[in-house]
């Protein structure tokens, strides 16, 4: 068994509708091999668009883990450099300290592709969290 098999990347995903009616998808990537976390987010105008972008985001983070770590953590004196790397993929660094408790998680071995079958429960979980948020807002 390879040493890589013991390490897993965990992606915590959450979605909320902002004041402008856009879907804000936040992803906290926890890379266990190098023991670091990369929080990013993106905006989408539709839920389906958000899910498509989420799939691309997870693929990007899986494929670029080493590059992001090398330039963003190990070699960069400029903390904004990671932000420039993720912006190329249409992402932004998430500077918010707190992450919502209600999230959907994906756990993968490093450098593996994200199988579409893993995203179905994430999609359902995120859709449910949006519905719950709207109900609680209407009740207030």
C-alpha positions in Angstrom: 0.0 0.0 0.0 1.4 3.4 -0.9 2.0 6.0 1.7 -0.4 8.5 0.0 -3.3 6.2 0.8 -3.2 7.2 4.5 -3.7 10.9 3.6 -7.1 12.3 2.7 -8.1 15.7 1.5 -11.3 17.0 3.0 -13.4 19.6 1.4 -16.1 21.3 3.5 -18.6 23.0 1.3 -21.4 25.4 2.2 -23.7 27.6 0.3 -25.8 30.6 1.1 -27.7 33.2 -0.9 -26.3 36.7 -0.4 -28.1 40.0 -0.3 -27.9 40.4 -4.1 -29.5 37.0 -4.7 -26.2 35.3 -5.7 -25.2 31.9 -4.4 -22.0 32.2 -2.4 -20.3 28.8 -2.2 -17.5 28.5 0.4 -15.0 25.7 0.3 -12.6 24.9 3.1 -9.9 22.6 1.7 -8.0 20.7 4.4 -4.9 19.0 2.9 -3.6 16.5 5.4 -0.4 15.6 3.6 1.1 19.0 4.3 -1.2 19.8 7.2 -2.6 23.1 5.8 -6.0 24.6 5.0 -7.1 26.7 2.1 -10.4 28.6 2.4 -11.9 29.9 -0.9 -15.3 31.0 -2.2 -17.0 31.9 -5.4 -20.3 33.4 -6.5 -22.8 32.0 -9.0 -26.1 33.3 -10.2 -28.0 29.9 -10.2 -27.9 26.9 -8.0 -27.0 24.7 -11.0 -24.2 27.0 -12.0 -22.9 26.9 -8.4 -22.8 23.1 -8.5 -21.0 23.1 -11.9 -18.5 25.5 -10.6 -18.1 23.5 -7.3 -17.2 20.4 -9.3 -14.6 22.4 -11.3 -13.3 24.0 -8.1 -12.8 20.6 -6.4 -11.0 19.3 -9.5 -8.7 22.4 -9.5 -7.9 22.1 -5.8 -7.2 18.4 -6.1 -4.9 18.8 -9.1 -3.1 21.9 -7.9 -2.5 21.0 -4.3 1.3 20.9 -4.5 1.5 24.1 -6.5 -0.8 26.0 -4.2 1.1 24.8 -1.1 4.5 25.4 -2.6 3.9 29.0 -3.7 1.3 30.0 -1.1 2.7 28.5 2.1 6.3 27.3 1.7 7.9 29.8 -0.8 6.0 32.9 -0.8 6.8 35.9 1.4 3.6 37.5 0.0 0.5 36.2 1.7 -1.6 37.5 -1.3 0.2 35.2 -3.7 -2.2 32.3 -3.0 -5.0 34.6 -3.8 -3.6 35.4 -7.2 -3.3 31.6 -7.9 -6.8 30.8 -7.0 -8.2 33.8 -8.9 -7.0 32.2 -12.1 -9.6 29.5 -11.4 -12.3 32.1 -10.7 -12.0 31.7 -6.9 -11.3 34.2 -4.1 -9.6 33.7 -0.8 -12.1 33.5 2.0 -10.8 35.7 4.9 -13.8 35.0 7.2 -12.7 33.1 10.3 -15.9 31.3 11.1 -17.2 28.5 8.9 -20.9 27.6 9.0 -21.6 24.5 11.1 -23.9 23.0 8.4 -21.8 21.9 5.6 -21.4 19.0 3.1 -18.1 17.2 3.0 -16.1 15.4 0.4 -13.1 13.3 1.4 -10.6 12.2 -1.3 -7.1 10.8 -1.7 -4.6 13.4 -2.9 -4.3 14.1 -6.6 -7.3 11.9 -7.5 -10.1 13.1 -9.7 -13.4 13.9 -8.1 -15.9 11.3 -9.1 -19.3 12.8 -10.0 -21.0 10.2 -7.9 -19.5 11.8 -4.7 -21.1 15.2 -5.6 -24.7 13.9 -5.6 -25.0 13.8 -1.8 -23.1 17.2 -1.6 -25.6 18.7 -4.0 -28.6 17.4 -1.9 -27.0 18.6 1.3 -26.3 22.1 0.0 -29.8 22.3 -1.6 -31.3 21.4 1.8 -29.2 24.0 3.6 -30.5 26.7 1.3 -34.2 25.6 1.9 -33.6 25.6 5.7 -32.1 29.0 5.6 -35.0 30.5 3.7 -37.5 28.9 6.1 -35.8 30.3 9.2 -35.5 33.7 7.6 -39.2 33.7 6.8 -40.0 32.8 10.4 -38.1 35.7 11.8 
